[in-house]
Amino acid sequence: MFTLRWATVQIIIKGIISAVIIVGVAEIAKRYTPIAAILASLPMTSILAMIWLYHDTRDSQKVIDLSLGIFWAVLPSFLFFITLPLLLKSGIRFGWAMFLSCLIMFMGYSIYALIMSRFGIKI
């Protein structure tokens, strides 16, 4: 007989909750783009990650470190949200626009991390 360990069940529950939120936002976007944009702009991933991290570890310092790391990492992520619509408006196909936007964001993160490390900030 197959039995699931509680840790495995918790991972499955986390995945289902996270997936429901993501799919929910995508479905709302089909009809109410402004509302979906507001929901997607909320730091849901960060909030869920902090909840799961604290639930699993009961370690506030880990949550503090994650929160500060997210704070410092937000700026370069804007590159994605700027380049994707620009590339799509210029006629680049969705797959390529998504790939290039991710690549530009990754390069931005790399440069940003180097700059921040010179100021003693590790992201």
Secondary structure, DSSP 4 states (H G I P E B T S, - for coil): -----HHHHHHHHHHHHHHHHHHHHHHHHHH-HHHHHHHHHS-HHHHHHHHHHHHHH--HHHHHHHHHHHHHHHHHHHHHHHHHHHHHHTT--HHHHHHHHHHHHHHHHHHHHHHHHHTT---
